[in-house]
Amino acid sequence: MCGIFAYLNYLTPKTRKDVLETLIKGLQRLEYRGYDSAGVGIDSADGKGIVLVKKRGKVQALENEILDNGEGLAFDKTEDIHLGIAHTRWATHGVPSEVNSHPHRSGEENDFVVVHNGIITNYKEIKTLLIEKGFKFESETDTEVIPKLIKHIFDQHPHDTFRELVEQVIQQLEGAFALCFKSYHFPGELVATRRGSPLLIGIKSQTRLATDHVPILYSKELTRTCRKLGASLEGLNYILGDHRPHVPERGVLERRQSTSEVHAENAPVEYFFASDASAVIEHTNRVMYLQDDDVAVVHNGALSIHRLKRGLDDTHAREITTLKMEIQQIMKGNYTTFMQKEIFEQPESVVNTMRGRVCFDDNTVVLGGIKDYIPEIRRCKRLMLIGCGTSYHSAIATRQLLEELTELPVMVDLASDFLDRSTPVFRDDVCFFMSQSGETADSLMALRYCKQRGALIVGITNTVGSTICRESHCGIHINAGPEIGVASTKAYTSQVISLVMFGLIMCEDSIAKQERRSEIIRGLKRLPDDIRTVLAKDNDCHNLAKELYEKKSLLVMGRGFNYATCLEGALKIKELTYMHSEGLLAGELKHGPLALVDSSMPVIMVLTRDSVHTKCMNALQQVTARDGRPILICEIGDTETMKFSSRCIQVPHTVDCLQGILTVIPMQLLSYHIAVLKGCNVDCPRNLAKSVTVE
């Protein structure tokens, strides 16, 4: 949930002000991941210590604090070699405050400082043991045990390398983490690692990189000795006690080789460590994605990758890839907020999702990421669609169509509930995992649960190189482009289209379904223009928002393919406006929700000319009979339906399974305008973050 950023300039002279500006800009790019508080850690002006600057609130508050203290931070001093680390927090343990902000420190001397994204689940046991050793804790966080643990190990074994200290620490940690360490005992050296939380490295060099594939170095001896420790807590007691497994000294187990380093020693280079590529793209497009339990070390300007042990599925190297993202994609442009920009990007984002995949001339659909697995998928007994939040709604939006086109049972589940129930999963199941970020913790745990039971895993994400991408057998990249606003918009519509395309592939050999298939493909071809028509109703949505923004509650009702629109629309209202809203299945109206309807309760009903139109009309009349004044989202020219409404927003007619894409956009616009009228922060709603990397 949090965002971490680190910047190391080696033989690349930068003023301290430049370093701080780079750190602040990186945090601003990551602010969608958390914005309760923020902090930075840099070298002291004399180079003999570490200075921490932390501030409650958004990154802007931290920037103001730094600017106010420019003289004390020696802005004008130039550093040839310097490491700075930074963090923007989404609170999990402890309230938002300066003392709970990162970086966290080992003690008053700031020997070791660390920034952390994730949750340490066994921190209480570690904290108890460290308190017994005399350490005093100043925060309520789980993270603070990490710098204090590495400090204790360093005090016992001061000749260990920085990497060796970090490797010993992470073997004692349980949970999810991405970590960047800094210490004045190891000036100009950075150690970073991850397990369950994302972390990448951007590399900027004036000379050509030595290699595009960095070999992984293993420490077999350290692995064997640490394996003897047994259980994690038992091993922790062993390390904290007077005895410790033998770790070879610096010269005995030398793992540094010229072929293992991406950049030669003593050559100018800059490194950017970040939770997301959006924070580094303005500096470099050359990045490396770390995998679980990788330990990245920058020493004397050279980067190397280490692991304690070799896994069965391990590759022998980490690839340096070139980002296809452009800096313009993560800028607001002429829009007021990122969310507004992303709503209006949907005509282009749906085209990008279909580009190179749907051929409208011969009605063919190809998904390269799953092409080799289609025969196996066709032999399966059940499809399982699993996600959280908006991704879960995209699964609901396409469930009916997939059942129709594949003639298979389709099960849709929330990832957290799926795990709580220990749902039976079998080898002949195919499990789809939807996640915009590809790092959603609950979805990842459900993925691993299904994978252990032999199911085929298909990932549907918007982030190349994400954990779900790597751990799936195959997948579909939705190509929606970077989504910065916390409330998902264009990723939702692209996820729906991706699943529709999958359904079209599954029925391409069915003669009976060719007419239906052609109808859907024609609808996909018209979709970008239809979306532009809906976006032209922005002023209507704004006027409607003026009537609703002072209300306390809102009901959104629909049925069939539009039920997902109701759920997603209600979620957007909650996320952005903090107004209570509920998405209801119109068929359940008489089973309780009708009691809420009166002349003062705002009700939005989604009615399009599909197979359930008559049933939805019955629900509409039941609402009006109770003095309800429903607001309708209906098709252009449907005067018969509009007679029952107090106000309506009209959308173009399209094939029923795509109608939900057109009807959800007015709900996105409505929630946006209500939030603006109420003075809410649209891009960064309170208490929320974009990438949910904790359970």
C-alpha positions as CSV (number, residue, x, y, z in Angstrom):
1,M,0.0,0.0,0.0
2,C,2.8,2.4,0.8
3,G,5.2,3.8,-1.8
4,I,9.0,3.6,-1.4
5,F,11.6,5.4,-3.4
6,A,15.4,5.5,-3.2
7,Y,17.9,7.4,-5.3
8,L,21.6,6.7,-5.5
9,N,23.9,8.9,-7.6
10,Y,27.4,7.5,-8.0
11,L,30.2,9.7,-9.4
12,T,27.3,11.9,-10.8
13,P,27.6,15.2,-9.0
14,K,24.3,16.5,-7.6
15,T,23.5,19.2,-5.1
16,R,21.7,18.1,-2.0
17,K,18.7,20.2,-3.2
18,D,18.7,18.2,-6.5
19,V,18.8,14.9,-4.5
20,L,15.9,16.1,-2.3
21,E,13.9,17.3,-5.3
22,T,14.3,13.9,-7.0
23,L,13.1,12.1,-3.8
24,I,10.1,14.4,-3.5
25,K,9.2,14.0,-7.1
26,G,9.4,10.2,-6.8
27,L,7.1,10.3,-3.8
28,Q,4.6,12.5,-5.6
29,R,4.5,9.9,-8.4
30,L,3.8,7.2,-5.8
31,E,1.4,9.2,-3.6
32,Y,-1.6,7.2,-5.0
33,R,-0.2,4.3,-2.9
34,G,-0.6,6.1,0.4
35,Y,-0.8,9.7,1.6
36,D,-1.1,9.6,5.4
37,S,2.5,10.8,6.0
38,A,5.8,11.0,4.3
39,G,9.5,11.1,5.0
40,V,13.1,11.1,3.6
41,G,16.5,10.1,4.8
42,I,19.7,11.6,3.5
43,D,23.3,12.0,4.6
44,S,24.0,14.7,7.1
45,A,25.8,17.8,5.8
46,D,29.1,16.6,7.3
47,G,28.7,13.1,5.8
48,K,29.1,11.4,9.1
49,G,25.4,10.7,9.9
50,I,21.9,10.5,8.5
51,V,19.2,13.2,8.7
52,L,15.6,12.2,8.7
53,V,12.8,14.6,7.8
54,K,9.2,13.3,8.3
55,K,5.9,15.0,8.2
56,R,2.3,14.0,8.7
57,G,0.0,14.5,5.7
58,K,0.6,14.5,2.0
59,V,4.0,14.8,0.3
60,Q,3.4,18.5,-0.2
61,A,3.6,19.0,3.6
62,L,6.9,17.2,3.6
63,E,8.2,19.3,0.7
64,N,7.2,22.5,2.6
65,E,9.1,21.2,5.7
66,I,12.2,20.6,3.6
67,L,12.1,24.0,1.9
68,D,11.7,25.7,5.3
69,N,14.8,23.9,6.5
70,G,17.0,24.5,3.4
71,E,19.9,26.0,5.3
72,G,20.1,23.2,7.8
73,L,20.0,20.6,5.0
74,A,22.9,22.4,3.1
75,F,21.0,22.6,-0.2
76,D,24.0,24.0,-2.1
77,K,26.5,21.4,-1.2
78,T,27.4,19.0,-4.0
79,E,27.6,15.3,-3.5
80,D,29.5,13.0,-5.9
81,I,28.2,9.9,-4.2
82,H,25.0,9.9,-2.2
83,L,22.0,7.7,-1.3
84,G,18.7,9.1,-0.3
85,I,15.6,7.0,0.7
86,A,12.0,8.2,0.9
87,H,8.5,6.9,1.8
88,T,4.9,7.8,1.5
89,R,2.7,5.9,4.0
90,W,-0.7,4.3,4.1
91,A,-1.2,3.6,7.8
92,T,-1.6,0.0,9.0
93,H,0.1,-0.1,12.4
94,G,-0.3,3.2,14.3
95,V,-2.1,6.4,13.5
96,P,-0.7,8.8,10.9
97,S,2.0,10.8,12.7
98,E,5.6,11.9,12.3
99,V,6.9,9.3,14.8
100,N,5.1,6.5,12.9
101,S,6.3,7.8,9.5
102,H,9.2,6.2,7.6
103,P,12.1,6.0,7.4
104,H,12.4,4.1,10.7
105,R,15.7,4.1,12.5
106,S,17.8,1.7,14.6
107,G,18.2,4.3,17.4
108,E,19.0,7.9,18.2
109,E,22.2,7.7,16.3
110,N,20.4,6.7,13.0
111,D,23.0,4.0,12.4
112,F,20.6,2.1,10.1
113,V,17.4,3.4,8.5
114,V,14.8,1.6,6.4
115,V,11.7,2.3,4.3
116,H,9.2,-0.5,4.1
117,N,6.1,-1.4,2.0
118,G,4.0,-4.3,3.5
119,I,3.2,-5.8,6.8
120,I,5.5,-7.8,9.1
121,T,3.2,-10.4,10.7
122,N,5.6,-11.7,13.4
123,Y,6.8,-8.2,14.5
124,K,5.4,-8.7,18.1
125,E,7.7,-11.7,18.8
126,I,10.7,-9.9,17.4
127,K,9.9,-6.7,19.3
128,T,9.6,-8.6,22.6
129,L,13.0,-10.2,22.1
130,L,14.6,-6.9,21.1
131,I,13.2,-5.2,24.2
132,E,14.7,-7.9,26.3
133,K,18.0,-7.0,24.6
134,G,17.6,-3.3,25.8
135,F,16.2,-1.7,22.6
136,K,13.6,1.1,23.1
137,F,10.9,1.6,20.6
138,E,9.4,5.0,19.7
139,S,6.7,4.1,17.3
140,E,3.6,1.8,17.0
141,T,4.6,0.4,13.7
142,D,5.7,-3.1,12.7
143,T,8.5,-1.7,10.6
144,E,10.6,-0.4,13.5
145,V,11.7,-3.9,14.5
146,I,13.7,-4.1,11.2
147,P,16.3,-1.4,11.7
148,K,16.7,-2.4,15.3
149,L,17.2,-6.0,14.5
150,I,19.9,-5.2,11.9
151,K,21.6,-2.9,14.4
152,H,21.7,-5.7,17.0
153,I,23.3,-8.1,14.5
154,F,25.8,-5.5,13.4
155,D,26.8,-4.8,17.0
156,Q,27.5,-8.6,17.4
157,H,29.3,-9.0,14.1
158,P,30.7,-5.6,12.9
159,H,32.7,-7.2,10.1
160,D,29.8,-8.6,8.1
161,T,28.9,-6.9,4.9
162,F,25.8,-4.8,4.5
163,R,24.3,-7.5,2.3
164,E,25.0,-10.3,4.8
165,L,23.3,-8.3,7.6
166,V,20.2,-7.8,5.5
167,E,20.1,-11.4,4.5
168,Q,20.1,-12.5,8.1
169,V,17.3,-10.0,8.9
170,I,14.9,-11.0,6.2
171,Q,15.2,-14.7,7.1
172,Q,13.5,-13.8,10.4
173,L,10.7,-11.8,8.9
174,E,7.3,-13.2,8.1
175,G,4.7,-11.4,6.0
176,A,5.1,-9.1,3.0
177,F,7.7,-6.5,2.5
178,A,9.7,-4.4,0.1
179,L,12.7,-2.8,1.9
180,C,15.5,-0.3,1.2
181,F,18.3,0.0,3.7
182,K,20.7,2.8,4.3
183,S,23.5,3.1,6.9
184,Y,26.3,5.5,7.7
185,H,28.5,2.5,8.4
186,F,28.3,1.7,4.7
187,P,28.3,5.1,3.0
188,G,27.1,5.2,-0.6
189,E,25.9,1.6,-0.4
190,L,22.3,0.5,-0.8
191,V,20.7,-2.9,-0.1
192,A,17.1,-3.6,-1.2
193,T,14.9,-6.7,-1.0
194,R,11.3,-7.8,-1.5
195,R,8.9,-10.5,-0.6
196,G,5.2,-10.2,-1.6
197,S,5.5,-6.4,-2.3
198,P,6.6,-4.8,-5.5
199,L,10.1,-3.3,-6.1
200,L,11.9,-2.3,-9.2
201,I,15.2,-0.7,-10.1
202,G,15.7,2.0,-12.7
203,I,19.2,2.4,-14.1
204,K,20.5,5.5,-15.8
205,S,24.0,5.4,-17.2
206,Q,26.0,7.6,-19.6
207,T,27.7,4.5,-20.9
208,R,26.2,1.3,-22.3
209,L,25.2,-1.2,-19.7
210,A,27.5,-4.3,-19.4
211,T,24.6,-6.7,-19.8
212,D,20.8,-6.9,-20.2
213,H,20.6,-10.0,-18.0
214,V,22.1,-9.9,-14.5
215,P,23.1,-13.3,-13.2
216,I,21.8,-14.3,-9.8
217,L,24.4,-15.1,-7.2
218,Y,23.7,-17.7,-4.5
219,S,25.2,-18.3,-1.1
220,K,25.0,-22.0,-0.6
221,E,27.0,-22.0,2.6
222,L,24.8,-19.4,4.3
223,T,21.7,-21.3,3.1
224,R,22.9,-24.5,4.7
225,T,23.8,-22.9,8.0
226,C,20.6,-20.9,8.2
227,R,18.5,-24.0,7.4
228,K,19.9,-25.6,10.6
229,L,18.2,-22.9,12.5
230,G,14.8,-24.5,12.1
231,A,11.7,-22.5,12.8
232,S,11.8,-18.7,12.3
233,L,11.3,-17.7,15.9
234,E,13.8,-20.3,17.0
235,G,16.3,-19.0,14.5
236,L,15.6,-15.4,15.7
237,N,16.5,-16.4,19.3
238,Y,19.7,-18.0,17.9
239,I,20.8,-14.9,16.2
240,L,19.9,-12.6,19.1
241,G,21.7,-14.8,21.5
242,D,25.4,-15.3,22.0
243,H,25.7,-17.8,19.2
244,R,25.2,-17.3,15.6
245,P,25.6,-19.6,12.5
246,H,28.9,-19.2,10.8
247,V,28.8,-16.7,7.9
248,P,31.9,-16.6,5.9
249,E,33.9,-13.3,6.1
250,R,34.0,-10.9,3.2
251,G,36.9,-12.5,1.5
252,V,36.0,-16.2,2.1
253,L,32.6,-16.2,0.3
254,E,33.3,-13.7,-2.5
255,R,30.2,-13.5,-4.7
256,R,31.1,-10.5,-6.8
257,Q,32.1,-11.2,-10.4
258,S,32.4,-8.9,-13.4
259,T,29.7,-10.9,-15.2
260,S,27.3,-10.5,-12.3
261,E,27.2,-6.8,-12.3
262,V,25.1,-4.7,-14.5
263,H,27.5,-1.7,-14.4
264,A,31.2,-1.5,-14.0
265,E,32.7,-0.2,-10.7
266,N,33.9,3.4,-10.6
267,A,31.8,4.5,-13.6
268,P,29.1,7.3,-13.3
269,V,25.6,5.8,-12.8
270,E,22.3,6.6,-11.2
271,Y,19.9,4.1,-9.6
272,F,16.3,4.6,-8.8
273,F,14.5,2.1,-6.5
274,A,10.7,2.4,-6.5
275,S,7.4,0.6,-5.9
276,D,6.1,1.4,-9.3
277,A,7.5,2.4,-12.7
278,S,5.7,5.7,-12.8
279,A,8.2,7.0,-10.3
280,V,11.3,6.3,-12.5
281,I,10.0,6.9,-16.1
282,E,11.0,10.5,-16.1
283,H,14.6,9.5,-15.3
284,T,15.1,6.3,-17.3
285,N,13.2,3.6,-19.2
286,R,15.6,0.9,-18.3
287,V,14.3,-1.1,-15.4
288,M,14.7,-4.4,-13.6
289,Y,11.9,-6.0,-11.6
290,L,13.0,-7.8,-8.4
291,Q,11.4,-11.1,-7.5
292,D,10.5,-12.5,-4.1
293,D,13.6,-12.9,-1.8
294,D,16.0,-11.2,-4.3
295,V,18.6,-9.0,-2.5
296,A,19.9,-6.2,-4.7
297,V,23.1,-4.5,-3.7
298,V,24.7,-1.4,-5.0
299,H,28.4,-1.2,-3.9
300,N,30.9,1.1,-5.4
301,G,28.4,2.0,-8.1
302,A,27.9,-1.7,-9.2
303,L,24.6,-3.4,-8.9
304,S,24.4,-7.2,-8.2
305,I,21.5,-9.5,-7.4
306,H,21.8,-12.2,-4.7
307,R,19.6,-15.0,-3.3
308,L,20.1,-17.2,-0.3
309,K,18.9,-20.3,-2.0
310,R,17.9,-21.6,-5.4
311,G,14.2,-22.5,-6.0
312,L,12.9,-25.0,-8.4
313,D,11.4,-22.3,-10.7
314,D,14.2,-19.8,-10.4
315,T,15.6,-18.3,-13.5
316,H,19.3,-17.8,-13.6
317,A,19.2,-14.0,-14.2
318,R,17.1,-10.9,-13.9
319,E,16.3,-9.1,-17.2
320,I,16.7,-5.4,-17.7
321,T,13.7,-4.3,-19.7
322,T,12.7,-1.2,-21.6
323,L,9.6,0.5,-20.3
324,K,7.1,1.4,-23.1
325,M,5.4,4.0,-20.8
326,E,5.7,7.6,-21.8
327,I,6.0,10.5,-19.2
328,Q,3.0,12.1,-20.8
329,Q,0.9,9.1,-19.7
330,I,1.4,9.9,-16.0
331,M,0.8,13.7,-16.4
332,K,-2.6,15.3,-16.0
333,G,-2.3,17.3,-19.2
334,N,-5.2,19.7,-19.6
335,Y,-7.3,17.9,-17.0
336,T,-7.9,18.9,-13.4
337,T,-7.3,15.5,-11.9
338,F,-5.9,12.1,-12.9
339,M,-9.4,10.5,-12.5
340,Q,-11.0,13.0,-14.9
341,K,-8.2,12.4,-17.4
342,E,-8.6,8.6,-17.1
343,I,-12.3,8.7,-17.6
344,F,-11.9,10.7,-20.8
345,E,-9.1,8.4,-22.0
346,Q,-11.5,5.4,-22.3
347,P,-12.2,5.8,-26.0
348,E,-8.4,5.3,-26.6
349,S,-7.9,2.7,-23.8
350,V,-10.5,0.3,-25.1
351,V,-8.9,0.6,-28.6
352,N,-5.5,-0.2,-27.0
353,T,-7.0,-3.2,-25.3
354,M,-8.3,-4.6,-28.6
355,R,-5.4,-3.5,-30.8
356,G,-3.7,-6.4,-32.5
357,R,-6.2,-8.8,-31.0
358,V,-9.5,-8.2,-32.7
359,C,-9.6,-8.2,-36.5
360,F,-12.9,-6.6,-37.5
361,D,-12.4,-7.6,-41.2
362,D,-12.6,-11.3,-40.7
363,N,-14.1,-11.4,-37.2
364,T,-11.1,-13.2,-35.6
365,V,-9.8,-12.7,-32.1
366,V,-6.3,-13.6,-30.9
367,L,-5.0,-13.3,-27.4
368,G,-1.3,-14.1,-27.6
369,G,-0.8,-14.5,-23.9
370,I,-3.2,-17.4,-23.6
371,K,-3.2,-18.8,-27.2
372,D,-1.2,-21.9,-26.3
373,Y,-3.4,-22.8,-23.4
374,I,-6.8,-22.5,-25.2
375,P,-7.1,-26.3,-25.8
376,E,-6.5,-27.0,-22.2
377,I,-9.0,-24.3,-21.1
378,R,-11.6,-25.8,-23.4
379,R,-11.2,-29.2,-21.6
380,C,-11.8,-27.7,-18.1
381,K,-14.8,-28.3,-16.0
382,R,-15.2,-24.9,-14.4
383,L,-14.1,-21.3,-14.8
384,M,-13.4,-19.3,-11.6
385,L,-13.1,-15.5,-11.7
386,I,-11.5,-14.1,-8.6
387,G,-10.7,-10.5,-7.8
388,C,-11.2,-7.6,-5.3
389,G,-13.2,-4.4,-5.6
390,T,-13.5,-3.1,-9.1
391,S,-11.8,-6.2,-10.6
392,Y,-14.5,-8.3,-8.9
393,H,-17.2,-6.2,-10.5
394,S,-15.6,-6.8,-14.0
395,A,-15.9,-10.5,-13.3
396,I,-19.6,-10.1,-12.4
397,A,-20.1,-8.0,-15.6
398,T,-18.9,-10.8,-17.8
399,R,-20.1,-13.9,-15.9
400,Q,-23.4,-14.2,-17.9
401,L,-21.7,-13.8,-21.2
402,L,-18.9,-16.4,-20.4
403,E,-21.6,-18.9,-19.3
404,E,-23.4,-18.3,-22.6
405,L,-20.3,-18.6,-24.9
406,T,-18.4,-21.3,-23.1
407,E,-21.3,-23.4,-21.8
408,L,-19.2,-23.9,-18.6
409,P,-20.2,-23.1,-15.0
410,V,-18.6,-19.8,-14.1
411,M,-17.9,-19.0,-10.4
412,V,-17.2,-15.4,-9.3
413,D,-15.6,-14.8,-5.9
414,L,-14.0,-12.1,-3.8
415,A,-10.5,-13.2,-3.2
416,S,-10.6,-12.6,0.6
417,D,-13.8,-14.7,1.0
418,F,-12.5,-17.3,-1.4
419,L,-9.6,-17.9,1.0
420,D,-11.7,-17.7,4.2
421,R,-13.9,-20.5,2.9
422,S,-10.9,-22.7,1.8
423,T,-12.9,-23.2,-1.4
424,P,-12.4,-26.6,-3.1
425,V,-10.3,-26.3,-6.2
426,F,-9.4,-29.1,-8.6
427,R,-6.9,-29.8,-11.3
428,D,-9.5,-29.4,-14.1
429,D,-10.5,-25.8,-13.0
430,V,-9.2,-22.7,-14.7
431,C,-8.8,-19.7,-12.3
432,F,-8.7,-16.1,-13.6
433,F,-7.2,-13.5,-11.3
434,M,-8.1,-9.9,-12.1
435,S,-6.0,-7.1,-10.6
436,Q,-5.1,-3.7,-12.1
437,S,-1.8,-3.5,-10.2
438,G,-1.0,-7.2,-10.3
439,E,0.1,-7.0,-6.7
440,T,-3.2,-7.2,-4.8
441,A,-2.4,-9.3,-1.7
442,D,-5.6,-11.2,-1.3
443,S,-5.7,-12.1,-5.0
444,L,-2.1,-13.2,-4.8
445,M,-2.7,-15.5,-1.9
446,A,-5.8,-17.0,-3.6
447,L,-3.7,-17.5,-6.7
448,R,-1.1,-19.4,-4.8
449,Y,-3.8,-21.4,-3.1
450,C,-5.2,-22.5,-6.5
451,K,-1.8,-23.1,-8.0
452,Q,-0.9,-25.5,-5.2
453,R,-4.0,-27.5,-6.1
454,G,-3.1,-27.9,-9.7
455,A,-5.5,-25.4,-11.3
456,L,-4.5,-23.5,-14.5
457,I,-3.9,-19.9,-13.5
458,V,-4.7,-17.0,-15.9
459,G,-3.7,-13.5,-14.9
460,I,-5.5,-10.4,-16.1
461,T,-3.5,-7.3,-15.1
462,N,-2.6,-3.8,-16.3
463,T,1.0,-4.0,-15.1
464,V,3.8,-5.8,-17.0
465,G,6.2,-7.6,-14.6
466,S,3.8,-7.6,-11.7
467,T,3.7,-10.6,-9.3
468,I,0.4,-11.9,-10.7
469,C,1.9,-11.7,-14.2
470,R,5.0,-13.7,-13.2
471,E,3.1,-16.4,-11.1
472,S,0.4,-17.1,-13.6
473,H,0.7,-19.8,-16.2
474,C,-0.6,-17.5,-18.9
475,G,-2.4,-14.2,-19.0
476,I,-3.9,-11.1,-20.7
477,H,-2.4,-7.7,-20.3
478,I,-5.3,-5.2,-20.6
479,N,-3.1,-2.4,-22.0
480,A,-5.2,0.3,-20.5
481,G,-2.2,2.5,-19.8
482,P,-1.1,3.9,-16.4
483,E,-3.9,4.5,-14.0
484,I,-2.9,7.0,-11.3
485,G,-6.2,7.9,-9.7
486,V,-7.1,5.6,-6.7
487,A,-10.6,5.0,-8.0
488,S,-10.3,2.7,-11.0
489,T,-12.1,3.8,-14.2
490,K,-10.5,2.8,-17.5
491,A,-9.0,-0.4,-16.0
492,Y,-12.5,-1.6,-15.3
493,T,-13.7,-1.2,-18.9
494,S,-10.6,-2.7,-20.3
495,Q,-10.9,-5.7,-17.9
496,V,-14.4,-6.3,-19.1
497,I,-13.3,-6.1,-22.8
498,S,-10.5,-8.6,-22.1
499,L,-12.9,-11.1,-20.7
500,V,-15.3,-10.6,-23.6
501,M,-12.5,-11.3,-26.0
502,F,-11.7,-14.5,-24.1
503,G,-15.3,-15.6,-24.5
504,L,-15.2,-14.9,-28.2
505,I,-12.2,-17.1,-28.6
506,M,-13.8,-19.9,-26.6
507,C,-16.8,-20.0,-29.0
508,E,-15.0,-19.5,-32.3
509,D,-15.6,-23.1,-33.4
510,S,-19.3,-23.2,-32.5
511,I,-21.5,-22.8,-35.6
512,A,-24.5,-22.1,-33.4
513,K,-22.9,-19.1,-31.8
514,Q,-21.5,-17.4,-35.0
515,E,-24.3,-14.9,-35.3
516,R,-24.0,-13.9,-31.6
517,R,-20.3,-13.7,-31.9
518,S,-20.5,-11.5,-35.0
519,E,-23.0,-9.2,-33.2
520,I,-20.6,-8.8,-30.3
521,I,-17.6,-8.0,-32.5
522,R,-19.7,-5.4,-34.4
523,G,-20.5,-3.9,-31.0
524,L,-16.7,-3.8,-30.1
525,K,-16.0,-2.0,-33.3
526,R,-18.5,0.8,-32.5
527,L,-17.5,0.9,-28.8
528,P,-15.0,3.8,-28.9
529,D,-17.5,6.1,-30.7
530,D,-20.3,5.0,-28.4
531,I,-18.0,5.9,-25.4
532,R,-17.4,9.4,-26.9
533,T,-21.1,9.9,-27.2
534,V,-21.5,9.1,-23.5
535,L,-18.7,11.4,-22.5
536,A,-20.4,14.2,-24.3
537,K,-23.1,13.9,-21.5
538,D,-20.6,15.2,-18.9
539,N,-22.5,18.4,-18.5
540,D,-25.7,16.4,-17.8
541,C,-23.9,14.5,-15.1
542,H,-22.5,17.7,-13.6
543,N,-26.0,19.2,-13.4
544,L,-27.3,16.0,-11.8
545,A,-24.5,16.1,-9.2
546,K,-25.6,19.5,-8.1
547,E,-28.9,17.9,-7.1
548,L,-27.4,15.0,-5.3
549,Y,-24.2,16.2,-3.6
550,E,-26.0,17.2,-0.3
551,K,-27.8,13.9,0.0
552,K,-26.8,11.4,2.6
553,S,-27.5,8.2,0.7
554,L,-28.0,6.9,-2.8
555,L,-29.4,3.6,-4.2
556,V,-28.4,2.3,-7.6
557,M,-30.5,-0.5,-9.1
558,G,-30.2,-2.7,-12.2
559,R,-30.4,-6.2,-13.5
560,G,-28.8,-8.6,-15.9
561,F,-25.6,-7.2,-17.6
562,N,-26.2,-3.8,-15.8
563,Y,-26.0,-5.3,-12.3
564,A,-22.3,-4.9,-12.3
565,T,-22.8,-1.2,-13.3
566,C,-24.8,-0.8,-10.1
567,L,-22.1,-2.3,-7.9
568,E,-19.3,-0.4,-9.6
569,G,-21.2,2.9,-9.6
570,A,-22.1,2.6,-5.9
571,L,-18.5,1.8,-5.1
572,K,-17.3,4.9,-7.0
573,I,-19.8,7.0,-5.0
574,K,-18.5,5.6,-1.7
575,E,-14.8,5.9,-2.7
576,L,-14.9,9.5,-3.9
577,T,-17.8,11.2,-2.1
578,Y,-17.9,9.4,1.3
579,M,-21.7,9.2,0.7
580,H,-23.4,6.0,1.6
581,S,-24.5,4.2,-1.6
582,E,-25.7,0.7,-2.4
583,G,-25.8,-1.3,-5.6
584,L,-28.9,-3.4,-5.7
585,L,-30.2,-6.2,-7.9
586,A,-33.6,-5.0,-9.1
587,G,-35.0,-8.4,-8.7
588,E,-34.3,-8.2,-4.9
589,L,-36.2,-4.9,-4.5
590,K,-39.3,-6.5,-2.9
591,H,-37.1,-8.6,-0.5
592,G,-36.2,-5.6,1.7
593,P,-34.6,-2.6,-0.2
594,L,-38.1,-1.3,-1.2
595,A,-38.5,-0.2,2.5
596,L,-35.9,2.4,1.9
597,V,-37.7,4.1,-1.0
598,D,-39.6,7.3,-0.4
599,S,-39.7,10.8,-1.9
600,S,-36.4,11.9,-0.3
601,M,-34.3,8.8,-1.2
602,P,-32.3,9.3,-4.4
603,V,-32.7,6.2,-6.6
604,I,-30.7,5.7,-9.8
605,M,-32.0,2.9,-12.1
606,V,-30.2,1.5,-15.1
607,L,-32.6,0.3,-17.7
608,T,-31.6,-0.6,-21.2
609,R,-33.5,-2.5,-24.0
610,D,-32.3,-6.0,-23.2
611,S,-33.8,-9.3,-22.2
612,V,-34.6,-8.1,-18.7
613,H,-36.1,-4.8,-19.7
614,T,-39.7,-5.8,-18.8
615,K,-38.7,-7.0,-15.4
616,C,-36.7,-3.8,-14.8
617,M,-39.8,-1.8,-15.8
618,N,-41.8,-3.6,-13.1
619,A,-39.2,-2.6,-10.5
620,L,-39.3,1.0,-11.8
621,Q,-43.1,1.2,-11.4
622,Q,-42.8,-0.3,-7.9
623,V,-40.4,2.6,-7.0
624,T,-42.7,5.3,-8.4
625,A,-45.7,3.8,-6.6
626,R,-43.8,4.5,-3.3
627,D,-43.3,8.2,-4.2
628,G,-39.8,7.4,-5.4
629,R,-38.4,9.8,-8.0
630,P,-36.0,7.6,-9.9
631,I,-33.2,9.0,-12.0
632,L,-32.7,6.8,-15.1
633,I,-29.7,5.8,-17.2
634,C,-31.4,4.5,-20.4
635,E,-31.0,4.4,-24.1
636,I,-31.2,7.4,-26.4
637,G,-34.8,7.8,-27.7
638,D,-36.4,5.4,-25.2
639,T,-39.3,7.8,-24.5
640,E,-41.5,5.0,-23.0
641,T,-39.0,4.4,-20.2
642,M,-38.2,8.1,-19.7
643,K,-41.9,8.8,-18.8
644,F,-41.3,7.3,-15.4
645,S,-38.2,9.3,-14.5
646,S,-37.6,12.6,-12.8
647,R,-34.3,13.0,-14.8
648,C,-32.5,10.8,-17.2
649,I,-29.1,10.3,-18.8
650,Q,-29.2,8.7,-22.2
651,V,-26.6,6.4,-23.7
652,P,-26.3,4.8,-27.1
653,H,-27.8,1.4,-27.8
654,T,-25.3,-1.5,-28.2
655,V,-25.2,-5.2,-27.8
656,D,-26.4,-6.3,-24.4
657,C,-23.1,-7.7,-23.1
658,L,-21.3,-4.3,-23.8
659,Q,-24.1,-2.1,-22.5
660,G,-22.6,-2.1,-19.0
661,I,-19.5,-0.4,-20.4
662,L,-21.6,2.5,-21.6
663,T,-23.8,2.7,-18.5
664,V,-20.9,2.7,-16.0
665,I,-19.3,5.9,-17.5
666,P,-22.2,8.2,-16.4
667,M,-21.7,6.8,-12.8
668,Q,-18.0,7.5,-13.0
669,L,-18.7,11.1,-14.1
670,L,-21.4,11.5,-11.5
671,S,-19.2,10.3,-8.7
672,Y,-16.4,12.6,-9.9
673,H,-18.6,15.7,-10.0
674,I,-20.2,15.0,-6.6
675,A,-16.8,14.6,-5.1
676,V,-15.6,17.9,-6.6
677,L,-18.7,19.7,-5.3
678,K,-18.2,18.3,-1.8
679,G,-14.6,19.4,-1.8
680,C,-13.2,15.9,-1.7
681,N,-9.8,14.9,-3.0
682,V,-10.7,13.0,-6.1
683,D,-7.4,11.4,-6.9
684,C,-6.5,10.5,-3.3
685,P,-9.7,9.6,-1.3
686,R,-9.3,9.4,2.5
687,N,-8.2,6.1,4.0
688,L,-7.6,4.4,0.6
689,A,-4.7,3.6,-1.6
690,K,-4.3,2.4,-5.2
691,S,-2.4,-0.8,-4.8
692,V,-3.6,-3.0,-1.9
693,T,-0.5,-5.0,-1.1
694,V,-1.7,-6.1,2.4
695,E,-4.5,-8.4,3.5
